Amino acid sequence: MRPTILDPLFAPITSLSGVGEKVAGLIERVVPADLGGRHARVADLLFTLPHSVIDRRLRPGIALSPEGAIVTLDLRIDRHQPPPRGNHSVPYRVFAHDDTGEISLTFFRAQGQWLERQMPVGEQMVVSGRMEWFNGRPNMVHPDHIAKAEDAASLPLIEPVYPGTAGLSSKVLKRAIDQALGRIPALPEWLDGDALRTHALPAFSAALSALHHPDEPSEAAPESNAWKRLAYDELFAGQIALALVRGSTRRDSGRRMALTGEIAARIRTALPFQLTRSQEQAVAEIDSDLRSDNRMLRLLQGDVGSGKTAVALMAMAGAAEAGRQSALMAPTEILARQHFATIGPLAQKAGLRTAILTGREKGRDRAETLAGLASGEIQLIVGTHALFQEQVEFHDLGLAIVDEQHRFGVHQRLAMNAKGEQPDMLVMTATPIPRTLVLTAFGDMEVSRLTEKPAGRQPIRTVSMPDDRIGELVGRIGDAMADGQKAYWICPLVEESEELDLTAAQKRFESLQKVFGDAVGLVHGKMHGRDKDEAMRRFKEGETRLLVATTVIEVGVDVPDATIIVIEHAERFGLAQLHQLRGRVGRGSKPSSCVLVFKGPLGETAKRRLTIMRETEDGFLIAEEDLKLRGEGEVLGTRQSGTPGFQIARLDVHQDVLAIARDDARLLLSRDPELQSPRGQSVRLLLHLFGREEAVRLLDAG
Ligand SMILES: Nc1ncnc2c1ncn2[C@@H]1O[C@H](COP(=O)(O)OP(=O)(O)OP(=O)(O)O)[C@@H](O)[C@H]1O
């Protein structure tokens, strides 16, 4: 149960004045939290931090204001000059002066009456905006702020700038944030007094006020003590949660499995390839976990195409030898089906009974599967989160494998836990997460890494080209198809709307169909499961040779003989995503290529991303570069992307904070494992605030 003191912060943002459903929808696009379908709450809004500030403190007077500078001026209004009636190309001008000279405030398509009320002639005003010298005359087009002299205090001299989205005015967002700040209740301190003093950290609510209303530009930066304080809170909550989850998973020791090696040997024979050295190593590490009394809690980390699935299958063989069931959970239905298509036949050859369970299995099939799981007849099941449903009961689940791809979260792991008696747990991730991130996202889980690609893989040739050369590109793809090759064509990602994504993909599909006819297929997220499967199957089996897709194919799709991937509007994708997408090719022994089609002009960050993609295929390197580039702050208009899984902490800046938070969490739990002390109780509040309710539930469950 959440303590009632937190209610004001957990109310939906629609409880704030000026925030109706429509505004709420817009705000939800910019809050950093993963809302997972729920409405944003007041706390989410508080954690939406400015990505930069505008410094309006420069007050040189009109005559000394430099071209292009943001200045604040104290003006007396002299006269209004409306445009000739009906002529909208001429602006509305308001003339004003100070001791140093005269300035024109210029408004296009302005409401004259409104301006007259805003700036009555003779009134003393404060105005702030960008100075322009136009034909040698001082001018300010659409000042950002206009206030009467007596209201000058309302004009923010250090103005925070928030991530924006079309349709959401910064005024509306700021008003909502200010109300949210007013709702912070008096909360007890949860951080250790020593830590606060040593690092000069402000209190939680003071930190939020400072970040949203900085007195100095540096106060709103990630390096500031205020930001550090919140990063500390978030990381500390994360570390406590991880430790508790781990404790509960480890509480009873695991159950030892007696492996015979028999089924594993049969799988090896059935596999069409030899395992690589690092696959062998991972299999050995997992085997030794399965054999031991301790419960396995292992992360299998491998770059795109490194062959994690085969390792998972070997682990499942081990569980079967010990007479236990195993389950592999995939994040999407496409992936579950694909895993089943590769793993199923191999497992069956080795004599295992297998099944699949997703939202789509219904009626008799589903009933049979459920019965087979409950009786223990089915030894190996592949599925989606449908595996968590209440009706799903295992006879004896010994091994749960979660293919997490790049979604972080302990929720799935906890849910799988509940399905068995201390099942061993393997989490697979395709994202080459840097070491620091492994620590934060996964705590002290054991890690196995696939460090090499299967033998015979050839490097992927990556090129970039501007979109005015698409015609030429289509010709080249045609040649390649005639030559028997298969290609993906990934369509632009449009941030704001899935609908737009779709139209773009559909349009491209139609235009390519005109050239290549039935050889072109289409797959996108809005398609029905069956149609998606069918599109994937036709491409896999070569009935289509060119597959137009939205990013639904980003994770895990495996069509080893596809050799070309075209990514349209590559400038809109992040590095990690580009790397994942590119990983769809180069999965067989044939040479592959990746064509990054961009629409210029490119910003600095986008340019750098494309260069990195051309220069390296090393996922670890790309992940590190990604963190660095993200650290440099994204452009206005996109969601401010911090470290994945975190709202506030940024590991490029807050590494040291992480280390301290980690030690602090350990120390606290060693003294107060149930969080019962006064400080422990405060820490419970913190866990709620940062979305770690599952940890509190564990405590309550004892
Ligand atoms: N040792 C090996 N030798 C040759 N091919 C292999 C080997 N291991 C796996 N493969 C093949 O490599 C391809 C990629 O394997 P898999 O799908 O397991 O990759 P992955 O690690 O899950 O990558 P992603 O995260 O991109 O899905 C598959 O077609 C698989 O059959």
The ligand as an ORCA input file, in Angstrom:
! r2SCAN-3c Opt
* xyz 0 1
  N      27.723    -21.138    -33.841
  C      27.043    -20.728    -34.893
  N      27.509    -20.900    -36.139
  C      26.808    -20.484    -37.205
  N      25.618    -19.884    -37.144
  C      25.101    -19.661    -35.923
  C      25.768    -20.074    -34.745
  N      25.006    -19.731    -33.678
  C      23.906    -19.142    -34.185
  N      23.952    -19.097    -35.527
  C      22.969    -18.506    -36.431
  O      23.129    -17.100    -36.338
  C      21.889    -16.428    -36.471
  C      21.698    -15.503    -35.285
  O      21.456    -16.245    -34.109
  P      20.392    -15.762    -33.045
  O      19.099    -15.501    -33.724
  O      20.447    -16.644    -31.904
  O      21.041    -14.376    -32.691
  P      20.759    -13.476    -31.467
  O      21.946    -13.492    -30.602
  O      19.442    -13.814    -30.900
  O      20.729    -12.081    -32.193
  P      19.601    -10.938    -32.197
  O      19.697    -10.278    -30.898
  O      20.009    -10.087    -33.336
  O      18.332    -11.653    -32.443
  C      20.836    -17.505    -36.559
  O      20.485    -17.650    -37.916
  C      21.534    -18.737    -36.037
  O      21.035    -19.898    -36.629
*
